[in-house]
C-alpha cells in the first residue's frame, strides 16, 4: 500500500503518456488489437490497484492511528526515561573528587553501554515516526542522548587532567629540598590552572572543584617555598619556623618537598612571610656591616693632645674623614 501511494504519481504519468501514444497509433492505424487490449488491461489493473489501496487504507486506518498513538506514547516515555537517567547520572561517583581517576574513568566508559539501550529504542521509534509522517518527534530524545555524551566526554577529559595534575604534584613532592625550584613549579601549576578553567565542563561538579582547590593550595604554597629558599635564611630563622609549625625537621640532603608540604605552611602564611622578610632585612644589614668592616679594618686613628690639657682626642686623616662622612 505504501509503495503504491509513493509511486502513484510516477505510474499515473507513465500511463497517461502511454495513453497518448496509443491514441496516436490508433489514428495512424499502426497498433495491433492485441497491443490495444494489453494496454486496456494495464489501465484497468492500475485503476483496480489504486481502488484496492484506497480501500485497504480506509480499512486499516484505525489500526494505523492506534499504532501511531502507541509510538508517540513510547517516544514520550523514552524522553522521560532519558531525563531520569540524566538526573540519576549526575549523582554518580565519577562526579565526586574522592572517586579517584581509575574508578571514575572506568565508570564513565560504562555509561556508553547503558546509552546503547536508549539508542536502540530511538532507532526503532524513529523509524516508526518517519513512517507515520512525524520524523521530528524523535528529535528531543536524540538531542538529550547527545547531551549526555557531551557531558561524559567532558568529564572524561576532566579526569585525565586531574590525573596529569596529581602526577605533577607527586613529582614535586619527591623533589629534594636543596634541588627545589619553586619558580618553575609555580609556572607549571599556573598552566594547569589555565587548562582547567578553559575546560567546557560543569564548574559546579565536585570533581572540578576538588582539583581546583588542590591547585589553589599549590599556588599558595609555592610562593612560601620561594620565600624559604631565599639565600638570606639562616639557622636562627629556621628555628623560628620550627617553633611555629612545631616540627624539628632538618635542612639537609634527606629533606624533601613533601616534608615541608606536610607542615601545612598555608596555616602559618603570615608568620612565614614575617620571618622571611626579617631574614632579608638582616641579610642586608650583614652585607652593609661586612662592607664597613672591609673599609675600616686598616684605617689608622690619630691621637692628639688637646691644647696642653693632657687629654688626647681621636682624629682621622683627610681621606678617612671623607670616608666617614660617606658611610
C-alpha positions in Angstrom: 0.0 0.0 0.0 2.8 2.4 0.9 4.6 1.5 -2.3 1.5 2.2 -4.3 1.0 5.6 -2.8 4.6 6.5 -3.2 4.7 5.5 -6.8 1.2 6.7 -7.8 2.2 10.0 -9.4 5.0 8.4 -11.4 2.9 5.5 -12.6 0.0 7.7 -13.5 2.3 9.9 -15.6 3.6 6.8 -17.4 0.1 5.5 -18.1 -1.0 9.0 -19.4 2.0 9.1 -21.7 1.1 5.5 -22.9 -2.5 6.6 -23.4 -1.4 9.5 -25.7 0.9 7.2 -27.6 -1.9 4.6 -28.1 -4.3 7.3 -29.4 -1.6 8.5 -31.9 -1.0 4.9 -33.1 -4.8 4.3 -33.4 -5.1 7.4 -35.6 -2.3 6.1 -37.7 -3.7 2.6 -37.7 -0.3 1.3 -36.6 -1.4 -0.7 -33.5 -2.5 -4.3 -33.3 -5.6 -5.3 -31.5 -3.6 -7.4 -29.1 -1.5 -4.4 -28.0 -4.5 -2.3 -27.5 -6.2 -5.0 -25.4 -3.0 -5.3 -23.4 -2.9 -1.5 -22.7 -6.6 -1.5 -21.7 -5.8 -4.4 -19.3 -2.9 -2.4 -17.8 -5.1 0.6 -17.4 -7.8 -1.4 -15.7 -5.4 -3.2 -13.4 -3.9 0.2 -12.3 -7.3 1.5 -11.6 -8.2 -1.6 -9.6 -4.9 -1.4 -7.7 -5.5 2.3 -6.7 -9.0 1.5 -5.6 -7.8 -1.5 -3.6 -5.0 0.6 -1.9 -7.6 3.2 -1.0 -10.0 0.6 0.4 -7.2 -1.1 2.4 -6.0 2.3 3.7 -9.5 3.1 4.9 -9.9 -0.3 6.4 -6.7 -0.3 8.4 -6.7 3.4 9.3 -8.0 2.7 12.9 -5.0 0.3 13.4 -2.6 2.8 11.9 -3.9 5.5 14.2 -3.6 3.2 17.2 0.0 2.3 16.3 0.8 6.0 15.7 -0.6 6.8 19.2 1.3 4.0 20.8 4.6 5.1 19.1 4.0 8.6 20.3 3.5 7.4 23.8 6.6 5.3 23.6 8.6 8.3 22.5 7.2 10.3 25.4 8.1 7.6 27.8 11.6 7.3 26.3 12.1 11.1 26.8 11.1 10.7 30.5 13.4 7.7 30.9 16.3 9.7 29.5 15.6 12.7 31.7 15.5 10.4 34.8 18.8 8.8 33.6 20.4 12.2 33.3 19.4 13.2 36.8 20.5 9.9 38.3 23.8 10.0 36.4 24.7 13.4 37.9 24.6 11.8 41.3 27.2 9.1 40.4 30.6 8.8 42.0 32.6 10.0 38.9 31.3 13.5 39.7 32.9 13.3 43.1 36.6 14.1 43.5 37.1 11.4 46.1 36.2 8.8 43.5 39.7 8.8 42.1 40.9 8.6 38.5 40.9 4.9 37.8 37.4 4.2 39.1 36.0 7.4 37.5 37.2 6.7 34.0 36.0 3.1 34.3 32.6 4.2 35.3 32.4 6.9 32.7 33.2 4.4 29.9 30.5 2.1 31.2 27.8 4.8 30.6 28.1 4.3 26.8 26.9 0.7 27.3 23.9 2.0 29.1 23.1 4.5 26.4 23.0 1.7 23.8 19.6 0.6 25.2 18.2 4.1 24.6 19.8 4.4 21.1 18.2 1.1 20.1 14.8 2.5 21.1 15.5 5.7 19.3 16.2 3.9 16.1 13.1 1.8 16.4 10.7 4.6 17.4 12.3 6.9 15.0 11.7 4.6 12.0 8.1 4.4 13.1 7.8 8.1 13.5 9.1 8.6 9.9 6.6 6.1 8.6 3.8 7.9 10.3 4.9 11.2 8.8 6.2 12.8 12.1 10.0 12.3 11.9 10.8 15.3 14.1 9.0 13.6 17.1 12.2 11.7 18.0 14.5 14.7 17.8 14.3 15.6 21.5 15.4 12.1 22.6 18.3 12.2 20.1 19.4 15.6 21.4 19.2 14.5 25.0 21.4 11.5 24.3 23.9 13.6 22.5 23.9 15.9 25.5 24.7 13.0 27.8 27.6 12.0 25.6 29.0 15.6 25.6 28.8 15.5 29.4 30.6 12.2 29.6 33.3 13.3 27.2 33.9 16.5 29.2 34.1 14.6 32.5 36.5 12.1 30.9 38.7 15.0 29.8 38.5 16.5 33.3 39.6 13.2 35.0 42.5 12.9 32.5 43.6 16.4 33.5 43.2 15.5 37.2 45.4 12.5 36.6 48.1 14.8 35.0 47.8 17.3 37.8 48.2 14.7 40.5 51.2 13.2 38.7 52.8 16.6 38.6 52.2 17.2 42.3 53.6 13.8 43.2 56.7 14.6 41.2 57.1 17.9 43.0 56.8 16.2 46.4 59.6 13.8 45.7 62.0 16.6 44.8 64.8 17.1 47.3 64.6 20.4 49.2 68.0 21.6 48.0 67.0 20.9 44.4 63.6 22.6 44.6 62.9 25.3 42.0 59.6 26.9 43.3 59.5 29.5 40.5 59.5 26.8 37.8 57.0 24.7 39.7 54.7 27.7 40.1 54.7 28.4 36.4 53.7 24.7 35.7 50.9 24.9 38.2 49.6 28.2 36.6 49.4 26.3 33.3 47.5 23.5 35.0 45.0 26.1 36.3 44.6 27.7 32.9 43.9 24.4 31.3 41.3 23.6 34.0 39.5 26.9 33.7 39.4 26.6 29.9 37.6 23.3 30.0 34.0 23.1 29.0 32.8 21.2 31.9 30.2 21.7 34.7 32.0 24.1 37.0 29.7 23.0 39.8 30.9 19.4 39.7 32.6 18.3 42.9 35.4 16.7 40.9 36.1 20.0 39.2 36.1 22.0 42.5 38.2 19.3 44.1 41.1 19.6 41.7 40.6 23.4 41.7 41.1 23.6 45.4 44.2 21.4 45.2 45.7 23.6 42.5 44.9 26.7 44.6 46.7 25.1 47.6 49.8 24.7 45.5 49.6 28.3 44.2 49.5 29.5 47.8 52.2 27.0 49.0 54.9 27.5 46.3 55.4 31.3 46.9 56.1 30.4 50.5 58.7 27.9 49.4 60.2 30.6 47.3 60.5 32.7 50.4 62.1 29.9 52.4 64.5 29.1 49.6 66.0 32.6 49.8 69.7 32.7 50.5 69.1 35.0 53.4 67.6 32.2 55.5 69.9 31.4 58.4 69.6 28.6 61.0 68.1 31.1 63.5 65.3 31.8 61.1 64.7 28.1 60.5 64.4 27.7 64.3 61.7 30.3 64.3 59.9 28.4 61.6 60.3 25.1 63.5 58.8 26.8 66.6 55.8 28.0 64.6 55.0 24.6 63.0 56.0 22.5 66.0 58.4 20.3 64.0 62.1 19.6 64.3 62.9 19.0 60.6 66.5 19.3 59.4 67.6 21.1 56.3 69.9 18.6 54.6 70.0 16.2 51.6 67.4 14.0 53.2 64.7 16.6 53.3 62.1 16.5 50.5 59.5 19.0 49.5 56.9 16.5 50.7 58.2 17.0 54.3 57.7 20.8 54.1 54.3 20.4 52.3 53.0 18.2 55.2 53.8 21.1 57.6 50.7 22.8 56.2 52.5 26.1 55.9 49.4 27.8 54.5 48.1 28.0 58.0 51.2 30.0 59.0 51.4 32.2 55.9 51.7 35.5 57.7 54.3 34.1 60.2 56.4 32.6 57.4 56.3 35.9 55.4 57.2 37.9 58.5 60.2 35.6 59.3 61.5 35.5 55.7 61.2 39.3 55.5 63.2 39.6 58.7 65.8 37.3 57.2 66.2 39.5 54.1 66.4 42.7 56.2 69.1 41.1 58.4 71.0 39.9 55.4 71.1 43.4 54.0 72.5 44.6 57.4 75.0 41.8 57.4 76.1 42.9 53.9 76.4 46.5 55.0 78.4 45.6 58.1 80.7 43.5 56.0 81.4 46.4 53.7 82.1 48.7 56.6 84.4 46.1 58.2 86.3 45.8 55.0 86.6 49.6 54.6 87.7 50.4 58.1 89.8 47.5 59.1 93.1 49.2 58.0 92.2 52.8 59.0 94.7 54.3 61.4 93.3 56.7 64.0 95.4 59.6 65.2 95.6 60.6 68.9 96.4 64.2 69.6 96.8 66.2 72.9 94.1 68.8 73.2 95.7 72.2 73.9 98.1 71.1 76.6 95.4 69.6 78.7 96.9 66.2 78.8 93.7 64.9 77.2 94.0 63.1 73.9 91.4 63.2 71.2 90.9 60.7 68.4 91.3 62.1 64.9 91.3 61.0 61.3 93.2 62.0 58.2 91.5 63.9 55.4 90.7 60.8 53.3 89.5 58.8 56.2 87.3 61.7 57.4 85.7 61.9 53.9 85.1 58.2 54.1 83.4 58.6 57.5 81.0 61.2 56.1 80.1 59.0 53.1 79.3 56.0 55.3 
